[in-house]
Amino acid sequence: MTESTNSLPHSERGGFAKLFRAVVIAIALLLGIIVAIFGLASLIPGIGPLSSFAARWAPTVAPIVALAGLIVLLVGIIAVRRGRRRSGAVVTVLGGVGAVTNIAVVIVLVGAITSAGGSVSLFTAAFGLSAMDAASPDRHEVYDKSSSGDDLALSIYEPEGAKGPAPTIMVVHGGGWIAGEPDAVSSELRTLADHGYLVVSVEYELANKNNPTWQSAPSQVACAASWIQTHADTLSADMDRLAFWGESSGGNLVANTAGAAAQGNAESTCGGEVPVPAAVVADYPAFDVTGLYANAPAGPGAGTGSRIFASSYTGGTPEKFPKRYATVNSAAHITETTPQTLVMTAMRDDVIAPADQLAWVDTARDRGVDVQAVQVPLANHAYTQKAKNSLGSQGHLSIAENYLSERLQ
C-alpha cells in the first residue's frame, strides 16, 4: 500500500510544502514578467516588436492578461505574508504592474468603443472567446468565373425567421489581395445574420506575382453586387437597405466599387447594373495602395510584406505602373455621390499606415461625403480577427451595427 503524505515524517512533509511554494513562486514570477511586459508594451508604442505584437493581441487578450496579473499579485501578497519577503515582493510588483497596465488597456479600448456607439461585455471578452471560423454559411452560389475558369462563389448567411426582404450586407474579405477567403470570419457573419441581416460574402480572384488582379478583382466584386441585385427576390434582399463591408484590402475593394457604382461607371465582369449601397463599412482599409508600397511603417507584417501585397495586386512598383496605382487608390473614386461611409482605423497599424486611412477620410469630407471615422487606440492591423467575442470583435461589430441600424432603416 502506498504511504500517504500524512504518514510521512514531519520533515518530509515540510520539504514537499517548501518545494510546492517554490514552484508556485517560480511560476508566478514567470507569469508576472510576461503580463507586466505585455501591459507595458501595449501602452507604450516605442518598444519595437514587443509593442507591435502587444497591439496586435491586446484587443483580444487584455482582459485575460489583466486577470492573470491580479492572480500573480495575490500570490505575491500571500508569499510576503508567509515570510518570502524578497521573492514575494518581486512577484507582487510584477503582478501589480501587469494588472494595472492591462486594466488600463481594457479601459482605453472600452472607452473608445462605447464613445463610438459600440458596446462590449467584459465577462464574454474574458471567458467567452471562440473560433472566428466556427460557423458555416447556409449555402454557396456560383456567381462568376475567374480568369482561369474556376468558379467564384458567394457564401450566403440567411437571417432566421425574417419576414420580407432583409437589410443586406455584401462582405469582401481582406488578405492583401493575395490571401483570404469568404468564410474566414464566419462566426461574425453568422452573428450579423442572427441579428437580422442577409449577409453575402464574396470570393474573388487572388493575385500573385504572375497574375495581378487590379482589374479583375474589382470587376468581380462589382459582378457579385449586380448578382445580388438580379437575385434580390429569391434572396429576399432589400436592395434599398444594402451595405458594403470590407476589411483591409477588402475595404479598398468595397470603397472603390461603391464609389464607381455611385458615378455609374463600375465595371462588372458579368455585366448588369451595379447597385449603389446605402452605406459602406471599412475596417483598417487599404485606401492608399501607393502608400502601402512606399510608406508602410516598420514592424512585423509591414515593409517587405506590404510591398508584396501592393506589387502582386498591381503587377509591379508605383514607379513602373503609376496609372495602375492611381486607379486602385481609393481617393480616385471619391465624389460628392460617394455613399456614406464608416471607417474604423487601428491606430497602431503597422501594415497600413493610419495616416493614409485618415487622409482618405479628410479628402472624402472635403468633397462632401458623409464619413464617420472611428479611431481604435492601442490596436494593430486585423485586431478584430483573432477570436470571436474579443474586445476587438465585439467592438467593431457593435460599432458597425449601430452605424448601419441608423442608415438602413
N, C-alpha and C positions, 0 to 999 in steps of 0.2 A: 504494500500500500504506500502511495506517495505521501511523504510527510508534509503536513500543512504548514503554511507560513507561521501560524500562531504557535506551533510546537517548536519552531526554531529558537535557538538561543537569542537572548536579547541583543547581543552584539551583532548577530547576523541580520536580525530584523532592522536594526538601526542602519546597517550597511545598505540594505535594499532601499530604505527610505531616503538615505542620502543620495544614492545613485539616481533614484527616481526624481528627486528635487533637482539634481544637477542636470538631468536630461531635460526636464521642463524648462529650466532657466536657459539652457543652450538653445532649445527650440524657440523660446520667447525672444531671445537675443537675436537670432537669425531673422525671425519674422518681423521683429521690431525694426531692424535695419532696412528690410525690404519696404515695409509700409511707410517708414519715415522718408526714405529716398523717393519713393513713388509720389508721396504727397508733396514734397518739396519740388520735385521735377514737374509736377502738374501745375503748380502755382508760379514757378519761376521759368520763364521761357528760354533763358540763355545757357542751359546745361547740356547743350549739344544733343546727341542722340537720345539721351535719357529724357529730355523734355519732349522730344518728338514722339518717343514711344509712349510716354505717360499721357500726352494729349490724345493719342490715338485710342487709348484704352480707358482713360478716366471717365468718359461719359457712360461706360459700361460697368466698370468695377469699383468706382469710387465709394459707393455705399457699403460694399462688401469689405473693401480695404479699411474703411473707417471703423467698421465693427471689429475687424481684426486688430486695429490699433487699440481700441478700447479693451479688448481681451488682454493684449500684451501689457497695457497699463495696469490692469487689475493684477496680473501675475507679478509684475514688478512691485506693486504696493504690498502684496502678500509676502513676497520674498524679503522685503525690507523689514516688515513686522516680525519675521521669523529669524532675523539675525543676519541675513545675507545682504548687508548694507551696501557693499560696493557693487556687486553684480546686480542686486535688486534695483539700486539707484539708476544704473545704466539702462536696464530694461524699462524702468518707469519713464525715464526721459524719452527713450526711443518710442515707446508706446504713446506717450503724450503728444510728441511731435507728429507721429503718424495719424493719431486720431484727430488732432486739431486741424492739421493741414487737409486731410481728406474730407472732414466735415465742412471745411471752408470751400473745397471744390464742389461738394454737393450743394451748398447754399448758393454759390455763384451760378451754377448750372440751373438749379430750380428757379432762382430769381429771374434769370434770362428767359427761361421757358414760359413762366407764368406771365411775365410782363409782355410777352409776345402773343398772349392769348391761349397758350397751351396749358396742360396740366399733367401732373405725374403722381403716381403712388410710390412712395419711398419703400413701403413694405414689398410691393411687387418688384421694384428695382433691385432689392436686396435678396429676395427669396424666390422670385418667380421667373428668373431668366430661362429662356428656352431657345431651341434652334431656330435660326432665321428661315430655313428652307424646309420646315417640317410639314407644311400644308401642301395640298395639291389642287390644281385648277379643276373646275368642273368639266372642262373639255378643251380640246385644241381644235383650231380651224386653220387650214392652209389658206393663205390669202395671196401668195405670190411665189415667184421662183427667184433664186439667187442668180448671179451671173454665170455660175457653173451648172445651173439647172436643178439645184437642190430646193426642196420645199422650204418655204418660210411660213412659220405658223404663228398664230396668236393664242395665248393662254387666256382663257375666259373664266373669271370668278364671278359667280352669279349671286345676287342678294337673295337670301332665303325669304320666301313669303312676300315678295314685292308685289304690290298691286299697281299695275300700269307701268308705263315706261319709267326707268330709274335714272337718276343722275349718273353720268358715265365718266370714267377716268381712263384715258389711254396712258399707259405707263411705258416708258422707254428706259431700259437699264443702262447702267454705266459700264466701265471696264476699259476706258481709254480707247474705245472703238476697236480694240483688238481682242477683247475678252468679255466675259459676262454672258448671262442667259436670262430669259424672261422670268424664270421661277426662282431666281437666286434669293429673293426676299418674299417667298410665297406666304410665309406666316403673316407678314404685314399686309399683303394683298388680300388675304382671307379676312383679316380684321376689317379692312375697308369694305369688303363685300358684306360682312356681318353687320356693318353699320349702315347698310342700305345702298351702297354704290355698286353699279355694274363696272367691274374692273377688267380691262383688256390690256394684257401685257405683250409687247411686240418683240418678236425675233427679227433681227436684221443681219445683213451680211457683215461679217467681221473682217477687219483689214489685216494685212500682213505686208511685209516689205515688197512682195511681188504682186500685191493686189490692193492698191489704195482704193478706199471706198468713199472718198469725199463727195462723189456724185451719187453713187448707188445707194448708200445707206440713208441719206436724207430723202431720196425719192421713194425708198421702200417704206420709211416711216410715214411719208405722205400717202402712199398707197394704202397702208394699214388704216389710216384715218378715213380715207374715202371708202374703204371696205366696210368700216363700222357704219358709216352713213348709209351705204347701199343696203346693208342688212339690219338697219335700225329696228324694223318691225319685228323680225324674228328674234333679235337680241333683246327686245324691249328696252332699247336705249333711247333716252330722251336727249336728242341732239341739241335742244335749246339749253341743256344743262350739261355741256361737255367740257371737260378739263383735260389738259395735257400735263403729265408729271414725269420729270426725269431727274436722275441723279448723275452728277459728274459729266461724263461725255454725253449721257442721255439728256442732261439739262441743256447742253448745246443743241442737240437734235430737236428737242421739243420747242425751244425758243425760236430756232431758225424756221422750223416748219410752221409754227403759229404765225410768225411774222410774215412769212411768204404767203401763207393762206389768206391773211388779212389784206394783203396787197393784190391778191388774185393771181399770183404768179408762182405758186407752189408746183413743182414738177413731181408727178407721180408716175412710178413705173407701170402702173396698171390703169392709168387714165382716170377719168371720173373727176368729180368735184371734190376738192379737199376742204373739209369743213373748218370753219374758224372757231376755235374753242372760246368759251366764255371766260376762261381763266387758265393760267399756266402756273405750275409749281416747279421750281428749280432748286434742287439741293446741291450745294457746293459745286455749281455748274462750271464747265469748261467753256465759258463765253469767249475767251480770247485765246485762240489756238496759237497765234503768233507768240503771245506772252507765255503760253505753256511751253513752247520750244525755247524761247530766249531768256525768259525772266523768272522761271520757277525758282523758289527759294531752295537753298541747300538743305539736305536732310534725307533720311531713308524714304525711298519711293519717289524722290524728286530727281532733278538733274538728268542723268542719263535716261532714267525711266520715262520722265516726262517727254524728253525729246523723241524717244521711241514711239510714244503714243502719237505725237503730232506728225512725225515723219512717216509713220506707217499709214496714217489716215490720209495724208495729202500726197504721199509719194516722194517726199524729199524735204528739203530745208526751206525756210522762208525766202532765202536768197535765190534759190533755184526756181521756186514756184510762188512768187508773190501774189499772183492773181488767185491761185487756189486758196491761199491763206486768207486773202481779203474776202473771198466768197464764203468761207466757212466761219469766219469770225462773226459772232452774233450781233455785234454792233451794226453790221451791214444790213441787217434785216429789221432795224428799228425805224418805225414811222409813227405818226400820230394814231394810226389804226392798229398798232400792236396791242394785243389783248392785255388786260390787267394781269399782273404777274407778282407772285410771291417768290422772293429769293432768300434762301437760307444759307448763310456763309459761316463755315468753321473758321474762326479767327486765328487758329494755329495751323491752318492748312499748309503742309509742306509739299503738296503736289500741284495744286492750283493756287496761285498767289491770291490772297483775299483782296488785295488792291485791284487786281484785274476784274474780279467779280463786282466789286463796288463801283468801279469805273463804268461798267455797263449800266448799273443802277442809275448813276448820275446822268449818263447820256440819255437813257430812256426817259427819265423825269424831265430833262431839258427839252425833249421832243414831245412832251405832253402825255406820256404813258403813265397810267396809274400803277405804281410799283410799291409794294410793301417789302422792306428789307429787314431781315432778322439776322442779327449778329450773334452767333453762339460762341461764347468765350471758352477758353481752355480746351477747345475741341479741334481735332485734326481731321484730315480728309477721311471720308467714309466712316465717320464716328457712329453713324446710325446702324451700321450693318453687322456689328459684332455679335449681338444677341437680341432676340425679341424681348420686349419688356424692360430693356435697359433704360436709363435716363435718356440717352440719345434717341432710342427707338420710340419711347413714349412721347418724348418731347417733339420730335419732328412730325410724328403722326398727328398729335393733338393740335399743334400749331396749324398744320395744313388743313386738317378737317374743320377747324374753327374758321379758317380763311374761306374754304370752299362752301361751307354751310351758309355763309353770308352772301355768296355770289352765285350760287347755283339754286336759288330759291324758285 
